[in-house]
Amino acid sequence: MANNLASLTTTRTFHLNIHVTDLQTQKSIEVNQESHVGFVMLELVEKLDVTADYSDHALWWPEKKIWLTKARLTLASCGITNDVQLLFTPQHKSIRLQLPDLQRIDIRVNFAIDVFHSVAELCAELGIRHPEELSFLKPFETGTGKKRRKSTKTNVSDDNSSQGSLGNGTLGRQTSLLNTPSSPISQKGNRKGGSDHSFSGSDSLNPYSTALSPMLTHSPTTVSAEQLEALGQGKSLVERAVFNTGWLASSESLMQQDIKEYEHLLLRFKYFTFFDINPKVDEVRINQIYEQAKWQILSEDVDCTEEEAITFAALQFQVKVALQNPQTGLNSDEVDDIDSALNELQMTLEGTTPNTSNTSANTSRPILTHIPEMKDNLMIIKNKKFGKNVKTYYFLFKDTHISYFKQQSESMGQPIQKFNLKGCDIVPEVNVTKNKYNIKLRIPGPDICEVELGCLSAEQYIKWMAACRLASKGKTMADPSYNVEMAGVKTFLSMQNDSSKDDSDYAAGDHAGMQPEDFVPPRLLAKYKSKQIAARILEAHSSFSKLALQEAKLSFIRQWQSLPDYGITRFNAKFRDSKKKQEIVGIGTNRIMLYDVASRLTVKQWRYSTMKNWNVNWETREMIISCEGDTVVFSLVGGDVRLVHEFIGGYIFLSMRKDVNAPLDDEMFYKLTGGWNIIGGGEGKDWSSKFSL
């Protein structure tokens, strides 16, 4: 009996082959099926002749693409037998990362946890709040890009050849989390060869500031051709859509997705619903959002009119001017903010209520018992091939609807047309110096309807613009926030009006150095001479010349968010019921759109608020979306259908954020976005009531 037990024990014992990547050596460990993962790593370290810190190391199973990080698991529970080859390798590895502002750094990230949490770790190191809005994007490599990256990768490996090699009997281990041959960082955290941006008083009070904050708050003014390649400037909408197939899966680790050490990755804002932007603590975040927005405009990834492009150029120029004339020390507003925060803290500790003398407009407004109406004469502006057609009509704004009549005497009858503004896009078309106060409405429906309203005065514009904004959210003028909306519109107009009166604060030399090609999309450069563009930029700049650096960036971001194409991620798709071989589907912050490839116009759209459920058919690799009275079925061309599932689920998840201080519900994120693990993440659930527009 004893011999039989000994024989059984012997048969269960086997040698496990493990490759140590840092030392480029192979070791064989005697184990059995009941051996724990922690025991295997301990035995392996004892067999190594090199004394080093292996706390960051773990076992990786290449064949199954699994990390064995739980020390108490047995080999039997993991399914490991004697023919398995494992790797003993660091969990944190270096990648060459391009940031939203196109800076490139070599930085160590976690390869052993899912991308969602790996990005969160990285953003904590970079000082960026709300990392759930960002992710890793694998760049689409053209032939030229592949050659350049191959040579760069070889150089990087040579530069870091000491890592993972033997030296003086110790393992050459990288002690710093950051190593940036492309953007070297000094011990103080400043970028060598660039501007020496020291921490301001507000930085010292910012709990999210890191050693990298100065470099990430003030981006380089020039970029190389290699950096621009990552923007994905395709010639057509189809080519641009190909670049979006590179988004990595949030629920899988970098190793699971075959990302190698020193590989090129892009860090980008993936979801365009920016939560709780706070200028006091979000300097890095605001700058990176601004830079990504800027490059989307300049690369024509987002469509805008010529006038809008000039406005963006003027704001971008003001950012440049403000950078060249930084304000030092704490200004009075910052001191007031600090005093206010201290007073609030003191009153909280004493149990007293804060002074409510400065209550907002919405709290002081009387409660209305009826829904107000607004009646006035406005213009309808129709753009034609040879100019514009402008006609004046009598308008009635009631509830969330706008209707118009030929004249006031006919207002008791049937209107010429009536629009429900709930869910529509509101785009301002304003130029204070030219007395232009227009409102563009993109009204949802089976066919997109665009209407441009012209207001006769600034006062009229403030009232109607505020009402339109509320109506787009499903609110009426009886809502307490109506006064807040009007105050916001009024502040923006008065800021432009005050700034346009005086542009004498800057010398001529400040404008002489302008290079129009740095501020406008290529199509404007092809259409106009540089002097003409520069003159238009300087004229528009007069409206923004008094903006501080942060204000200019935030104004740029707000203008970007008002564009019809804002926040749209496009993919090449094939619809089941369509005869066309390929179409473009766009995933937005609150809707899905079908584009016409030739004209780039929206043909049809489906809002998340009308979506009942969505799921993936993994046999046919198709996305199935059920809306009110409509079922949409499509697959991706040249991409994994899980990309669409993750974008839809991600936007619905982010729309549920309400409390700034509440931790993220990781389980809900995986449930909504992990369609390739949980088939039909949204199946059988009506999410329309949970999604807030």
C-alpha positions in Angstrom: 0.0 0.0 0.0 2.8 2.4 0.9 4.6 1.6 -2.4 1.4 2.4 -4.3 1.1 5.8 -2.6 4.8 6.5 -3.3 4.2 5.6 -6.9 1.2 7.9 -7.1 3.1 10.8 -5.6 5.9 10.2 -8.1 3.6 10.3 -11.0 2.1 13.6 -9.9 5.5 15.2 -9.7 6.9 16.9 -12.9 9.3 19.6 -14.0 7.8 22.9 -15.0 9.9 25.0 -17.5 10.0 28.7 -16.8 11.8 31.3 -18.8 13.1 34.4 -16.9 12.8 37.3 -19.3 15.1 39.7 -17.5 18.0 37.2 -17.4 17.2 35.5 -20.7 17.6 32.1 -18.9 15.5 29.0 -18.6 14.9 27.2 -15.2 13.2 23.9 -14.4 11.2 23.7 -11.2 10.1 20.4 -9.7 6.4 20.7 -8.8 3.2 18.7 -8.5 -0.5 19.5 -9.2 -1.0 20.7 -5.7 1.8 23.2 -5.8 0.7 26.8 -5.4 1.7 29.6 -7.8 3.4 31.4 -4.9 5.5 28.3 -4.1 6.6 28.0 -7.8 7.8 31.7 -7.8 9.6 31.2 -4.5 11.4 28.1 -5.7 12.3 29.9 -9.0 13.8 32.9 -7.2 15.9 30.7 -4.9 17.3 29.0 -8.0 18.4 32.3 -9.5 21.9 33.3 -8.8 21.0 37.0 -9.0 19.8 38.9 -5.9 17.2 41.5 -6.9 13.7 42.8 -6.1 11.2 40.5 -7.8 8.1 41.9 -6.2 6.8 43.2 -9.5 7.3 39.9 -11.3 4.6 37.4 -12.0 4.1 34.2 -14.1 2.6 34.6 -17.6 1.2 31.7 -19.6 1.7 32.7 -23.3 -0.4 29.9 -24.8 -3.5 30.7 -22.9 -2.7 34.5 -22.5 -3.2 34.3 -18.7 -1.4 36.0 -15.8 -0.9 33.8 -12.8 -1.0 36.5 -10.1 -3.0 34.7 -7.4 -0.3 33.1 -5.2 -2.7 30.6 -3.5 -4.0 29.0 -6.6 -2.8 25.5 -7.3 -1.4 24.4 -10.6 -4.2 22.0 -11.0 -6.8 24.7 -10.7 -5.0 26.7 -13.3 -4.8 23.7 -15.7 -1.0 23.6 -15.8 0.7 20.4 -16.8 4.3 19.3 -17.5 4.2 20.5 -21.1 3.3 24.1 -20.3 5.9 26.8 -20.8 5.7 29.9 -18.5 7.4 33.2 -18.4 8.6 35.0 -15.2 8.5 38.6 -16.2 7.8 42.1 -14.7 4.2 43.2 -14.6 5.2 46.8 -15.3 6.8 47.3 -18.7 7.9 50.3 -20.7 5.9 51.5 -23.7 6.4 54.5 -26.0 3.3 56.6 -25.3 2.0 59.5 -27.3 -0.2 61.8 -25.2 -3.1 63.8 -26.5 -0.9 66.8 -27.1 1.4 64.6 -29.3 4.3 64.5 -26.8 6.0 61.2 -26.7 7.4 59.6 -23.5 8.7 56.2 -22.5 6.7 55.2 -19.4 6.2 52.0 -17.5 2.6 50.8 -17.3 0.9 47.7 -15.8 0.7 44.9 -18.3 -0.9 42.5 -15.8 -4.3 44.2 -15.1 -7.0 45.2 -17.5 -6.6 48.3 -19.7 -9.3 50.1 -17.7 -7.3 49.9 -14.5 -3.9 50.2 -16.2 -5.0 53.6 -17.7 -6.3 54.6 -14.2 -2.8 53.9 -12.7 -1.2 55.8 -15.6 -3.5 58.9 -15.2 -2.7 59.0 -11.4 1.0 59.3 -12.4 0.2 62.0 -15.0 -2.2 63.9 -12.7 -5.3 63.4 -14.8 -8.6 63.0 -13.1 -11.5 60.8 -14.3 -9.3 58.3 -16.2 -12.5 56.4 -17.2 -12.7 58.9 -20.1 -9.4 57.8 -21.6 -7.9 54.6 -23.1 -5.1 53.2 -25.2 -5.3 53.3 -29.0 -3.0 51.2 -31.2 -1.8 53.4 -34.1 -2.7 52.4 -37.6 0.7 51.8 -39.3 1.2 52.8 -42.9 4.2 51.6 -44.8 6.3 54.7 -44.0 5.2 54.6 -40.4 6.2 51.0 -40.0 9.7 51.6 -41.3 10.2 54.7 -39.1 8.8 52.9 -36.0 10.9 49.8 -36.6 14.1 51.9 -36.6 13.0 53.9 -33.6 12.1 50.7 -31.7 15.6 49.4 -32.4 17.2 52.5 -31.1 15.1 52.5 -28.0 16.1 48.9 -27.3 19.8 49.8 -27.7 19.4 52.8 -25.4 17.9 50.6 -22.7 20.1 47.6 -23.3 21.3 47.8 -19.7 17.8 46.9 -18.5 17.5 43.1 -18.1 21.2 42.5 -18.3 23.8 41.5 -15.7 26.0 44.0 -14.1 28.2 43.6 -11.0 26.2 40.5 -10.0 22.8 42.3 -9.8 19.8 42.4 -12.1 19.7 45.7 -14.0 16.2 46.7 -12.9 14.7 50.0 -13.8 14.0 51.9 -10.5 12.1 54.8 -12.0 8.5 54.6 -13.3 9.4 57.0 -16.0 12.1 56.8 -18.7 11.8 59.3 -21.6 14.5 59.3 -24.2 12.2 61.2 -26.5 11.2 63.7 -23.9 13.8 63.6 -21.1 12.6 64.5 -17.7 14.9 66.1 -15.1 14.6 65.4 -11.4 12.4 68.5 -11.0 10.0 67.2 -13.6 10.7 69.8 -16.2 11.1 68.9 -19.9 14.7 69.6 -21.0 15.1 71.8 -23.9 11.7 73.4 -23.4 10.3 76.2 -21.3 11.1 75.9 -17.6 7.6 76.0 -16.2 7.7 76.1 -12.4 4.8 75.3 -10.1 2.6 78.2 -9.4 0.8 78.8 -6.2 -2.3 77.0 -7.5 -0.1 74.0 -8.4 1.1 73.7 -4.8 -2.5 73.6 -3.6 -3.5 71.0 -6.2 -3.6 67.5 -4.6 -3.5 66.0 -8.1 -0.2 67.7 -9.2 2.7 65.4 -9.9 6.3 65.9 -11.0 5.1 65.7 -14.6 2.4 68.4 -14.3 4.5 71.3 -15.7 5.3 69.3 -18.8 1.7 68.2 -19.4 0.2 71.6 -18.6 2.3 73.5 -21.2 2.6 71.5 -24.4 5.3 72.0 -27.1 4.4 74.5 -29.7 6.0 72.5 -32.6 5.6 68.9 -33.5 7.4 66.6 -35.9 6.1 64.8 -39.0 6.4 61.5 -37.1 4.2 62.8 -34.3 1.6 64.0 -36.8 1.3 60.6 -38.4 -0.5 59.3 -35.3 -3.4 61.7 -36.0 -4.7 59.4 -38.8 -5.2 62.1 -41.5 -6.9 59.9 -44.1 -8.0 61.3 -47.4 -11.6 60.1 -47.0 -14.1 59.3 -44.3 -13.5 55.6 -44.9 -9.8 55.9 -44.4 -10.2 57.9 -41.2 -12.6 55.4 -39.9 -10.0 52.7 -40.2 -7.9 54.3 -37.4 -10.6 53.8 -34.8 -10.3 50.0 -35.1 -7.2 50.3 -33.0 -8.9 51.0 -29.6 -7.8 48.3 -27.1 -10.4 46.3 -25.1 -10.9 47.8 -21.7 -11.5 44.4 -19.9 -8.3 42.7 -21.2 -4.7 43.4 -20.2 -2.0 44.7 -22.6 -0.3 41.3 -22.7 -3.6 39.6 -23.6 -3.9 42.0 -26.6 -0.3 41.2 -27.8 1.2 44.5 -26.8 5.0 44.2 -26.5 7.4 46.2 -24.4 8.5 49.5 -26.1 5.5 49.3 -28.4 4.0 52.5 -29.6 0.6 53.3 -28.1 -1.6 56.5 -28.1 -3.3 57.8 -24.9 -6.5 59.5 -26.0 -9.8 60.7 -24.6 -12.0 57.9 -25.8 -15.3 59.1 -24.4 -16.3 62.8 -25.0 -18.5 63.2 -21.9 -16.2 65.2 -19.6 -17.4 65.1 -16.1 -16.7 67.7 -13.4 -14.1 69.9 -15.2 -12.6 72.0 -12.4 -10.0 74.6 -13.5 -8.5 74.7 -10.0 -7.4 71.0 -10.1 -7.7 70.1 -13.8 -4.9 72.1 -15.4 -3.3 69.0 -17.0 -6.7 67.5 -17.9 -7.9 70.8 -19.5 -4.7 71.2 -21.5 -4.8 67.6 -22.8 -8.5 67.9 -23.8 -7.7 71.3 -25.5 -4.8 69.8 -27.4 -6.8 66.8 -28.6 -9.6 69.1 -29.6 -7.1 71.4 -31.4 -5.6 68.6 -33.4 -9.1 67.3 -34.4 -9.9 70.7 -35.8 -6.5 71.1 -37.6 -6.5 67.6 -39.0 -10.2 68.1 -40.2 -11.2 65.1 -38.2 -14.2 67.2 -37.1 -16.0 69.3 -39.7 -16.5 73.0 -39.1 -17.4 76.0 -41.2 -14.8 78.6 -42.3 -16.1 81.1 -39.7 -15.8 78.5 -37.0 -12.3 77.6 -38.1 -11.3 81.2 -37.8 -12.8 81.4 -34.3 -10.8 78.3 -33.3 -7.7 79.9 -34.8 -8.3 83.1 -32.8 -8.7 81.2 -29.6 -5.7 79.1 -30.3 -3.7 82.3 -31.0 -4.9 83.7 -27.7 -3.6 80.6 -25.9 -0.2 81.2 -27.5 -0.2 84.9 -26.5 -1.2 84.0 -22.9 1.6 81.4 -22.7 4.1 84.1 -23.8 2.8 86.5 -21.1 2.2 84.2 -18.1 0.7 85.8 -14.9 2.9 85.1 -11.9 1.7 84.5 -8.3 -1.8 84.2 -7.0 -4.3 86.7 -8.3 -7.1 88.1 -6.3 -9.6 85.6 -7.6 -7.4 82.7 -6.5 -7.0 84.3 -3.0 -10.7 84.8 -2.8 -11.3 81.2 -3.7 -8.9 80.0 -1.0 -10.5 82.3 1.6 -13.9 81.0 0.5 -12.9 77.4 0.9 -11.4 78.1 4.3 -14.6 79.8 5.4 -16.7 77.0 4.2 -14.5 74.5 6.1 -14.7 76.6 9.3 -18.5 76.8 9.1 -18.8 73.1 8.5 -16.7 72.3 11.6 -18.7 74.8 13.7 -22.0 73.5 12.4 -23.1 76.8 11.0 -24.7 77.5 7.7 -22.8 79.4 5.1 -23.8 82.9 4.0 -26.4 82.7 1.4 -26.2 86.3 0.2 -24.7 85.2 -3.0 -27.3 82.7 -4.0 -27.5 81.7 -7.6 -30.2 82.9 -10.0 -32.1 79.7 -10.0 -32.6 79.7 -6.2 -33.8 83.3 -6.1 -36.3 82.8 -8.9 -39.9 82.5 -7.9 -41.6 79.2 -8.4 -43.8 79.3 -11.6 -47.2 77.6 -11.7 -47.5 77.7 -15.5 -45.2 77.2 -18.4 -44.2 80.6 -19.9 -44.5 81.3 -23.6 -42.3 83.5 -25.8 -43.5 85.3 -28.9 -41.4 87.4 -31.2 -40.3 88.1 -34.8 -37.2 86.2 -35.9 -35.5 85.4 -39.2 -35.1 82.1 -40.9 -31.9 82.0 -42.8 -31.5 79.5 -45.7 -28.0 79.0 -47.3 -28.2 78.8 -51.0 -25.6 78.2 -53.7 -25.4 81.9 -54.5 -25.9 83.6 -51.2 -28.5 83.5 -48.4 -32.3 83.7 -48.3 -33.5 85.6 -45.2 -37.2 85.9 -44.3 -38.8 87.2 -41.1 -41.6 85.2 -39.4 -43.6 85.4 -36.2 -42.4 82.7 -33.8 -44.0 81.1 -30.8 -41.9 79.2 -28.2 -44.1 77.0 -25.9 -43.1 74.0 -23.8 -40.2 72.4 -25.8 -41.7 73.3 -29.2 -41.0 76.1 -31.6 -43.7 77.0 -34.2 -43.7 79.9 -36.7 -46.3 81.8 -38.7 -46.2 84.2 -41.7 -47.3 87.0 -39.4 -48.7 87.6 -36.0 -52.3 87.8 -37.1 -52.2 84.2 -38.2 -50.8 82.9 -34.9 -54.1 81.5 -33.8 -54.3 79.1 -36.7 -52.0 76.4 -38.0 -48.3 77.1 -38.1 -46.2 76.9 -41.2 -44.0 74.4 -39.3 -43.6 73.2 -35.7 -40.4 71.6 -34.2 -39.9 69.7 -31.0 -36.4 70.7 -29.8 -36.0 67.8 -27.3 -32.7 66.1 -28.1 -31.7 68.5 -30.8 -28.2 70.0 -31.3 -27.9 73.7 -30.6 -25.1 75.5 -32.4 -24.4 79.3 -31.8 -23.5 81.4 -34.8 -22.4 84.7 -33.1 -20.2 87.6 -34.1 -20.8 90.6 -31.8 -18.8 93.0 -33.9 -20.9 92.3 -36.9 -24.2 92.2 -34.9 -24.8 88.6 -35.9 -26.8 86.6 -33.4 -27.9 83.3 -35.0 -29.0 80.0 -33.6 -28.5 76.8 -35.6 -30.9 73.9 -34.8 -30.2 70.3 -35.9 -33.5 68.6 -35.1 -33.5 64.8 -34.8 -35.8 62.6 -36.8 -35.8 60.0 -39.6 -34.3 62.8 -41.7 -32.1 65.4 -40.0 -33.7 68.8 -40.2 -31.5 71.9 -40.0 -32.9 75.3 -39.2 -31.0 78.6 -38.7 -32.7 81.3 -36.7 -31.6 84.9 -36.8 -32.2 87.1 -33.7 -32.6 90.9 -34.2 -30.7 91.9 -31.0 -28.4 90.5 -28.3 -31.3 90.7 -25.7 -33.5 88.6 -28.0 -30.7 86.1 -28.6 -30.0 85.6 -24.9 -33.7 84.7 -24.2 -34.2 82.4 -27.2 -30.8 80.7 -26.9 -31.3 79.9 -23.3 -34.8 78.5 -24.0 -33.5 76.4 -26.9 -30.8 74.9 -24.7 -33.3 74.0 -22.0 -35.7 72.5 -24.6 -32.9 70.3 -26.0 -32.6 68.8 -22.5 -36.4 68.3 -22.3 -36.9 71.2 -19.9 -39.1 74.3 -20.3 -38.7 78.0 -19.4 -40.5 77.2 -16.1 -37.4 75.3 -15.0 -35.4 77.1 -12.3 -32.2 76.8 -14.4 -33.6 79.1 -17.2 -32.1 82.2 -15.5 -28.8 80.3 -15.2 -28.8 79.6 -18.9 -29.6 83.2 -19.7 -26.8 84.4 -17.4 -24.3 82.1 -19.1 -25.3 83.3 -22.6 -25.2 87.0 -21.4 -21.8 86.6 -19.9 -20.3 85.1 -23.1 -21.7 88.0 -25.2 -20.6 90.7 -22.8 -17.1 89.1 -22.7 -16.9 89.3 -26.4 -18.3 92.9 -26.5 -15.9 94.2 -23.9 -12.9 92.6 -25.5 -13.7 93.9 -29.0 -13.6 97.5 -27.8 -9.9 97.5 -26.9 -7.1 95.5 -28.5 -4.3 97.9 -27.5 -2.9 95.6 -24.8 -0.7 93.8 -27.3 2.1 95.3 -29.3 2.3 94.8 -33.1 5.2 92.4 -32.5 2.8 90.0 -30.8 0.9 89.5 -34.0 3.7 89.7 -36.5 5.0 86.2 -35.6 1.7 84.5 -36.6 2.0 81.6 -39.0 -1.5 80.9 -40.3 -0.6 77.3 -41.2 -0.3 76.6 -37.5 -3.8 77.7 -36.7 -6.2 76.7 -39.5 -7.1 73.5 -41.4 -5.3 72.8 -44.7 -8.5 73.5 -46.8 -8.4 77.2 -45.8 -4.7 77.4 -46.7 -5.5 76.0 -50.1 -8.4 78.5 -50.6 -7.0 81.8 -49.3 -3.6 83.5 -49.1 -1.8 83.5 -45.8 -2.1 87.3 -45.4 -5.9 87.0 -45.8 -6.2 84.3 -43.2 -3.9 86.1 -40.8 -6.1 89.3 -41.1 -9.3 87.3 -40.4 -7.7 85.6 -37.4 -6.5 88.9 -35.9 -9.9 90.4 -36.5 -11.6 87.5 -34.6 -8.9 87.6 -32.0 -10.1 91.0 -30.8 -13.0 89.2 -29.2 -10.8 87.0 -27.1 -7.8 89.1 -26.4 -8.6 89.6 -22.7 -9.0 85.9 -21.9 -6.5 84.3 -19.5 -4.8 81.0 -20.5 -7.3 78.7 -18.8 -10.3 80.7 -20.0 -9.0 80.6 -23.6 -8.6 76.8 -23.5 -12.0 76.3 -21.9 -13.6 78.6 -24.5 -11.9 76.5 -27.2 -13.3 73.3 -25.7 -16.8 74.8 -25.4 -16.8 75.9 -29.1 -15.5 72.4 -30.0 -18.3 70.8 -28.1 -20.9 72.9 -29.9 -19.9 71.5 -33.3 -22.4 69.0 -34.9 -19.7 66.5 -35.4 -18.4 66.7 -31.9 -17.6 63.5 -30.1 -18.3 61.2 -33.0 -16.2 58.0 -33.4 -16.7 56.5 -36.9 -16.3 52.9 -38.1 -16.7 51.3 -41.5 -19.8 49.1 -41.3 -22.0 46.8 -43.3 -25.7 46.9 -42.6 -27.6 43.7 -43.0 -30.6 45.2 -44.9 -28.5 47.5 -47.1 -27.3 46.7 -50.6 -24.2 48.9 -50.1 -21.0 47.0 -49.5 -19.7 49.6 -47.0 -21.2 52.5 -45.0 -20.1 54.7 -42.1 -21.6 54.3 -38.7 -20.8 57.0 -36.0 -21.0 56.4 -32.3 -21.7 59.7 -30.4 -22.2 60.8 -26.8 -25.9 60.3 -27.0 -26.7 58.7 -30.4 -25.7 56.4 -33.2 -25.5 57.8 -36.7 -25.4 56.5 -40.3 -23.3 58.7 -42.7 -23.4 59.1 -46.4 -19.8 58.3 -47.4 -19.7 60.8 -50.3 -21.3 63.9 -48.7 -20.3 63.1 -45.1 -23.9 64.1 -44.1 -26.0 62.3 -41.5 -28.6 60.1 -43.2 -30.2 58.6 -40.1 -29.7 58.5 -36.3 -30.8 56.5 -33.3 -30.7 58.1 -29.9 -29.7 56.2 -26.8 -32.8 57.6 -25.1 -34.9 55.6 -27.5 -32.8 52.4 -27.3 -34.5 49.4 -25.6 -31.6 46.9 -25.8 -28.5 46.0 -27.6 -26.5 42.8 -27.9 -23.9 41.0 -30.1 -24.5 37.9 -32.2 -21.1 36.4 -32.0 -21.7 33.7 -34.6 -22.4 36.3 -37.3 -20.3 39.1 -35.6 -23.2 41.5 -35.8 -24.4 44.3 -33.5 -28.1 44.2 -32.9 -29.7 47.4 -31.6 -33.5 47.7 -30.9 -34.9 51.2 -30.7 -38.5 52.4 -30.7 -40.1 50.8 -33.7 -36.7 50.0 -35.4 -34.1 47.3 -35.2 -30.6 47.9 -36.6 -28.2 45.1 -37.5 -24.7 45.7 -38.7 -21.2 44.4 -38.6 -17.8 46.2 -38.8 -15.6 46.1 -41.8 -12.0 45.4 -40.8 -12.7 45.7 -37.1 -14.1 43.8 -34.1 -17.8 44.4 -33.4 -16.9 44.6 -29.7 -15.6 48.1 -30.4 -19.2 49.4 -31.0 -20.5 47.5 -28.0 -17.9 49.0 -25.7 -18.5 52.6 -27.0 -22.3 52.3 -26.5 -22.0 50.7 -23.1 -19.2 53.2 -22.1 -21.3 56.2 -22.9 -24.3 54.9 -21.0 -22.1 54.1 -18.0 -20.6 57.5 -18.0 -24.0 59.2 -18.3 -24.8 57.6 -14.9 -22.1 59.5 -13.1 -23.8 61.9 -10.6 -21.8 62.2 -7.4 -18.3 63.6 -7.9 -17.0 61.9 -4.8 -18.6 58.5 -5.5 -16.2 55.7 -6.6 -16.7 54.2 -10.0 -18.9 51.1 -10.3 -16.4 48.8 -12.0 -18.9 45.9 -12.1 -21.4 48.0 -14.0 -18.7 49.3 -16.4 -17.7 45.7 -17.3 -21.4 44.6 -17.5 -22.2 47.4 -20.0 -19.0 47.3 -22.1 -17.8 43.7 -21.8 -20.0 42.3 -24.6 -17.4 39.8 -25.7 -17.5 38.2 -22.2 -21.2 38.8 -21.2 -23.1 38.3 -24.4 -25.8 40.9 -24.7 -24.6 43.4 -22.1 -27.7 45.5 -22.6 -30.1 42.7 -23.7 -33.5 42.7 -22.1 -33.1 46.0 -20.3 -34.7 49.3 -21.2 -31.8 51.8 -20.8 -33.6 54.7 -22.3 -34.8 55.9 -18.8 -31.3 55.7 -17.4 -29.6 57.7 -20.1 -29.6 61.4 -19.4 -29.2 63.6 -22.5 
